[in-house]
Amino acid sequence: MTVEASIFALLSPLVGARVFPDEAPFDTPRPYVIYQQIGGLVIRPLAKEVPNKQNGFFQVAVWSDRRAEADALALQIEAAFITATAFDAKPMAGPTSASDADLKRYGKHQDFSIWSDR
């Protein structure tokens, strides 16, 4: 299973499977989660072998109609990543609040460093 598939499986129960890579369709009911890989560390073995582990930095964002719901879901997402068994994840920083006045939505996003099998 890819790390992206593992992220989907991990977060789906929190938002009724409304978990999307990069962006959600415009008419997606809230709350929903989007995730995006924003980099990662490269493993460079001396023997020029392909490593069996990989690292990725992932930004995870939750969007909701209410600030309190976005805050609560962000805490659940962080806990889910920290306790995940499909990969090893650590928060890179605390969550950041966001809002979109035009769409009347509230969000939180947080970056995680994830180590997984290839």
N, C-alpha and C positions, 0 to 999 in steps of 0.2 A: 504494500500500500504506500502511495506517495505521501509526503508530508502534507501536501494540500488536501488530500483525501482524509488524512487523519485530523486535520484542523476542522474540516466540514463535519466529520463524525463527532468530534468533541463538542462543537458549539451548537450543532443542530437542535439538541433537546432544549436549549435555553430560549430559542426564538422560533420554534415550530419549523425548523429546516430552512428558514430564510437566511441563509449564509451564502455569500457570493464572493468570487475572486474579483478584485479590482473595483467593480461598481455593481449596484443593484439596478434592475429594470425600474424605470421611472414610476410605475404604478404599484410598486411593491408595498404591501401593508407594513406599517411599523409596529413593533420594533424589528429591526433586521441588523445583520452584521456583515461587514465587508472586510476582507483581508487582502494584503498585497505584500509580496516580497520586496524589500527595499535594500537588499544587499546581503552580505554574509562574509564569513571568514573562509579563506582558502587553505586547505591542508596540502602541504607540499612535502611528501615523503622523500627522503634522500635516495631511495632505491628506484625512483621513478615508477612506483607502483600506484595503481588507482586505489585511493583510500576507501574503506568500507563505511565511513561516516561522512556526513556533510553538515554544514552549518548554514542557516539562513536567518536573516533579520526580517521579521514580519511585523507590519503595522496592522493592528486589528482595531476596527472602529464599529461602534454601535450607534444606531440612530433611532430615536423615539419621538413620540409626540409630547412627552413630558420629561423635564430635566431629572426629576427624581427617579423615573424608570431607567433612564440612560445611566445614571450614577449607580443604581443597584445592579444593573446588568454588567457594567464595567467591572464591578467587584467580583461578580460571579465568573466572568471571563478570566480575570486574573487568577482566581483560585483554580479554575479548570486547567489553565495552562501549567501552573505550578505543580499540580498533582497529577498531570497526565502521565499515562504509562506507555503510550505509543511513541513518545519522544521526550527529550529532556528540554524544558523551556525555563527561561529566567527573564523576568522583566528587565528592560534596559533602563527604564526611568518610570516615574509615576505617570498616571493617565493625565491627558490634557482635555479640557472641555472645548466644545465647539457648538456653534449654532448656525442656523440658516434661516434668517428672517423671511426670505421670500417663500420658502417651503414650510415655514412654521414647524421646524424640527430641531431637536437638541441631540447632541452627540458627545461621545467620549472616545478618544483613541489612545492606544498605548502600543509601544514597540517591545517586541520580545526577541531574544536570541534563542534559536531552536537548533538543537543537535539531534540528528536522526540517522537511521541506517540508509544506505543508498538503495 
